[in-house]
């Protein structure tokens, strides 16, 4: 048993950490969030130069052969900086699906653009009626000659406004919530029949409602076998959970540090408020929630590559932990900062908002409690 | 012990219900507080003022309604059930009782009519950057110069000061003795030179609170309420009144009804979310806690009607009331699932703006974020627990 990081992993962490510290302070982050596009292509280009966009891909594809632990290290550091650039959707979700399941030809076509930082990808899987069930898919894929024709609506697709490519889940056969019959399709966002309504989200990111109207794709758009899409999708979402857990512990660490620091310096009744036992215990609870979350984050990221059953249970359990702890730490960090915690000006509220979105992303606490119980 | 309403109370309920239905401004039905202009805030108040119903909590001699405790309760319930804009607390709930309890005749004559009519918008100058939970630590200084006070200082979290004509303000007139001694209660015209109001944008994207900077602001000495250096008694009296209305039971009931409607419309695996045992349990827990709070409030009201003022027990109403409000907004956000994420501030919506997701999801997360303030303002919930520990339990 060993919970230590390798030298390479520590170097990776240090590199991301100092990049974020030097280039992504809170003011810079807010400038990016408030800019027209809402992300920085320049920062994204630096990520490519640093090799971050190549991290999880195999060496033969031009990648660095990293696994979930490397992704975890990167995501935790990006979380500390509240980085909005689309590492999760492009590299972890879509990149992950491509590297694990795409054909060699598909990889050769698509991975170089991702690794070079030229293309942003978004995973369009949720639908207006689907809530957190990825099998609940009304978007249809009808066989048409060699290829398919897609029709449907995808909801709250994170990073879609920035993306040039989408991976879309669509139903090739079966009924609305059948686990069989789904396909994952690579769709060019500029393809005829694809329309998006773009908007900001509460955590400073951007998302779109994506409608597909008679969108024709070739046979080379389908990833993996026809009808097997749900397994690929669920696996990708579990990798996504591993990544957002890491992002969230980055947020929690920053919130706890900021709160302790604030309570040491903020004086009321002639003493630092941190001298009040009731607040000390609250911060101890926040600290324990953070530590428990770190443990579950390590656990899930070590189990992503285990059997499907083990992976699912680990992901569900970790997501429940992160959902609850993130909510507690976020709410209490705001509370202990008092009115200051309520202001847009302080980073505390922004960590809190991102943690709130993470609680819902890929399914909330209730959803994963049920999934854990069933696993 | 009897909880039934008497026939005359039922008749009163019918009367106020029809009045609200017939007179409430159509364009203000179901609007969010964040979207209201100054005129919107005051529109319903002005209609009530004409009817003589603007100040249910005041004694009749000062323009109150003379309603019984039960009638006031019914009024609040009906207002909330219809979803009227909550009345602004600054004049009616906060300053009015201070003026008719501590003010001189001249002050009663010029302050109370403006509050009743809605012609004067008051804001509350209490908190300062260094004086939040420790309100008595305030530093804004007022020095007497002839027949004027010269005020210098910095107030913060001043709710809706951007609309205010006047501010009631706690100032330090002496630094002798304990911090509580040497505080005075001053009425300040917001148009006086030397006052600057700076907005604070909160995490829900809204502009409700402000900073108010006071630089050599000259205030006539006759604007002092009560005695100089004795303002702390008034400040505490006001805070006690602020807390008694803060439970918000009737509005929370309405919000739970709305939550239930939303959960009926949201689907989970093809069935309404309301049918989910997990979700239904959470709504039920909320409703039971709210029922307990309702009866706690009714017990408080009943002792109030026997002439006992709101005691430190009112801190229970503040703590439980705000915790419930926060849980309702949290569960409402949870109900709308993925559609809690979209965030399009009013100002950024062009003419062609199409709403995203179902209408009922609109504003769910903003409301959740905004409501985090309720356990901080009006004396944080930690301070309220200190009050109970000290004043009730004698610890």
Interface residues (C-beta under 8 A of the other chain):
Chain A: X126 X128 X129 X131 X132 X133 X136 X155 X156 X176 X177 X197 X199 X200 X201 X202 X203 X207 X209 X267 X268 X269 X270 X273 X276 X278 X279 X331 X334 X335 X338 X339 X341 X342 X343 X344 X345 X349 X350 X352 X353 X356 X357 X360 X364 X366 X369 X370
Chain B: X127 X130 X131 X132 X133 X134 X137 X156 X157 X200 X201 X202 X203 X205 X209 X266 X267 X268 X269 X270 X273 X276 X278 X279 X333 X334 X337 X338 X339 X340 X341 X342 X343 X344 X354 X356 X357 X358 X365 X366 X368 X369 X372 X373 X375 X376 X377 X380 X382 X385
